[in-house]
Amino acid sequence: MSEFMASKNLHICNIPKYGPTFISSIHQGFPDLTIINNSISNYLKNWGVLDTQSHSDHKYIYFKLEVEDIPEADFYFKSKYGQKKFLNFIKKHLHSFKTKLNKVDNIVYFNQYVKDFIDMIKRAAFKTLKKKPKRIVQRFSFWSEDLRVARSRVSKLFKIYLRNKSINNNQVLVQSSGSAYRKARAGYKKLLVQTKKKAWEAY
């Protein structure tokens, strides 16, 4: 694993002292990894594990990337048109970039090389490709009223289960409420997967 990460110039953001990302009744560990390229690791400003009910054995992970030089765009490029001009622009600069690449001998120069190459691609896109307003871009969305109702029911049953477990000595009631919660959680997960799949197919 470490050799693969090093060969692909990758960085693991996880901080073990913040606690495990997976907790079950019989085991806990760190199987959920947040992996980014080393070239943007300096932009990572925050990472942690949320102590919030996720209705799963896996906990929610949060992280924050601050990339100041990439503002929110109100358009996207229409790559269907202008491809020839775009490629010709890049071809004009390829020779100089090949020469520069042969001279790269450390990570600092390599990171600068990658930045310069990306900047060149950006210039090519802005000079040769047409732009389309973002407001007419089809946005992917899967959330629905059925999911909201199902999630609310799972949350309600989980609270009932916790309350019975903490204050009630009736093991039958505790097991019954626990069973109802787990059944509702499984149904919610199944509905979530089905809804996401249908949304992707329609997107």
C-alpha positions, -999 to 999 in steps of 0.1 A, spaced: 0 0 0 27 25 10 47 17 -22 15 23 -43 9 56 -26 44 67 -31 45 57 -68 12 76 -75 23 106 -55 -7 103 -31 -13 115 4 -36 100 31 -54 128 50 -67 106 79 -56 115 114 -57 84 136 -58 103 169 -93 116 159 -107 82 163 -118 52 141 -139 57 110 -156 23 115 -172 10 147 -193 -21 150 -204 -43 179 -174 -66 174 -147 -44 157 -135 -9 151 -108 4 127 -98 28 99 -109 14 66 -123 47 52 -94 67 37 -94 102 24 -67 102 -3 -56 132 -24 -27 140 -46 4 154 -29 3 184 -52 -28 197 -35 -21 184 1 -12 220 12 -48 231 4 -62 207 30 -71 228 60 -93 205 80 -101 168 84 -121 149 110 -146 123 120 -181 134 129 -197 121 160 -231 120 143 -254 91 138 -249 79 102 -272 49 104 -242 28 94 -211 13 111 -191 38 91 -189 73 105 -192 105 85 -159 121 75 -155 158 69 -126 177 52 -120 212 38 -100 222 8 -92 258 3 -81 265 -33 -79 303 -36 -70 304 -73 -100 285 -86 -131 307 -83 -166 295 -88 -174 297 -125 -207 307 -140 -201 288 -172 -187 256 -186 -168 248 -218 -185 233 -248 -157 208 -258 -177 195 -287 -168 226 -307 -133 240 -311 -115 208 -304 -91 212 -333 -81 247 -323 -77 235 -287 -54 206 -297 -33 229 -320 -28 254 -292 -15 226 -270 7 211 -297 25 245 -301 36 243 -265 43 206 -261 79 208 -272 89 234 -246 71 214 -219 89 182 -229 122 200 -226 113 214 -192 102 179 -180 136 164 -189 152 190 -166 129 183 -136 150 167 -108 131 173 -76 95 175 -63 96 214 -61 104 218 -98 79 190 -106 51 208 -87 59 240 -105 60 221 -138 25 207 -132 12 241 -123 26 257 -155 12 228 -176 -23 233 -160 -21 270 -166 -13 263 -203 -43 240 -206 -65 267 -191 -53 293 -216 -60 269 -244 -95 263 -232 -103 300 -228 -88 309 -262 -103 282 -283 -135 267 -267 -169 282 -266 -186 289 -232 -221 279 -221 -239 296 -191 -240 273 -161 -276 280 -153 -287 256 -181 -264 228 -170 -283 198 -159 -276 192 -122 -274 158 -107 -298 153 -78 -312 121 -62 -328 133 -30 -366 128 -27 -395 130 -3 -395 92 1 -359 93 12 -366 122 37 -395 102 52 -375 70 54 -345 88 70 -368 106 96 -383 72 105 -349 57 110 -338 86 132 -370 83 153 -366 46 158 -330 50 167 -338 75 194 -365 51 207 -340 22 208 -314 43 226 -340 55 252 -352 19 258 -317 7 261 -307 33 287 -337 34 310 -356 1 304 -347 -32 320 -372 -51 298 -349 -69 274 -378 -79 251 -387 -43 245 -350 -33 240 -345 -61 214 -378 -53 197 -370 -16 193 -335 -25 182 -349 -49 156 -373 -23 143 -345 3 140 -322 -21 121 -350 -32 98 -359 5 90 -322 13 85 -317 -16 61 -348 -4 41 -335 31 40 -301 20 27 -318 -1 0 -341 28 -10 -311 51 -11 -291 29 -34 -321 23 -57 -329 60 -59 -293 70 -66 -291 44 -94 -322 56 -110 -311 92 -108 -277 84 -124 -295 65 -152 -317 95 -159 -289 121 -156 
